[in-house]
Amino acid sequence: MPIEKSKISFTNQHARSDSAEKAIVTFSAQLDARGADSAKWTILARRRTDPKEPEHLTVEFKDAAGNHITTKHVYR
């Protein structure tokens, strides 16, 4: 089951957007077997060598106990 939007935090609340939340929720379904329960957006990558490359968010995923599962680039 994907992470609920209410369990996504952003280091910069001004960066919160529907597209960011949707990308994180969609990606989190891939981590269901690992027990992903929450996500924290940490960095937005704006420097890209190829302007056609999608923008990515660096997101840390944690389990229900708050233990680190993984940090991934989530594209939007």
N, C-alpha and C positions, 0 to 999 in steps of 0.2 A: 504494500500500500504506500503510495507517495506521501511525503511529508506534508502536513497541513500548512497553509500560508501563515497561520498564527505562530508556527514554530520556526519561522525564518527570521533571523535578526540581521541587521545591517549596521556596519561600523559607522556609516554615514547615512542618517535617515533621509537626507535629501536625495540620495541615490536610489531609494526605494521606488520601484515602478512596477506596473503590471507585467511588462515584458521580462523583467528580472525575476519576479516571483514565479511566473509561468515557467521560465527556463529551469529554475531550481526545482520546482515541484515535479516537472516532467523528468528531469535527470534523476531525481531521488528514487524513482521507481526502480532504477537499475541497482540500487543499493539495498533494496528491501530484504534480501537474504542475509545481509550483514547487519540488519537491525537499525538502520538509519532512522532516527527519531527527530532530529533537529538539524538546522543548517545555519551557518553564519557566513554572510558575504563579507569578504575581507578586502579585496582589491579589484578595481575595474581596470582592465588593460586597455589603454587608449593608444599605446604605441604599437603600431602594426607595420610590418615591412611591406605587406601587400594590402592595399586599401580595399580589396575585394574580400579579404578574409573577415569572417564575422567577429564581432566584439566578444570578448569573453570575460566572465566573472570568475574570480578565484574564491571558491566556497569550501569551508570546512564543514564536514558532516560528523555528527556525534550520535551515540546511542542514547537510550532513555536514561542511563545513569550519568550521562555527560562525558563518557569516555570518547576520545578521538577515534574515528573510524578511518577517515581519509580526507585529503584535501584534493580537490579536482578543479580543472578549468571547465566551466559550464558556459557553452556558447549560446548567444541569443541573436 
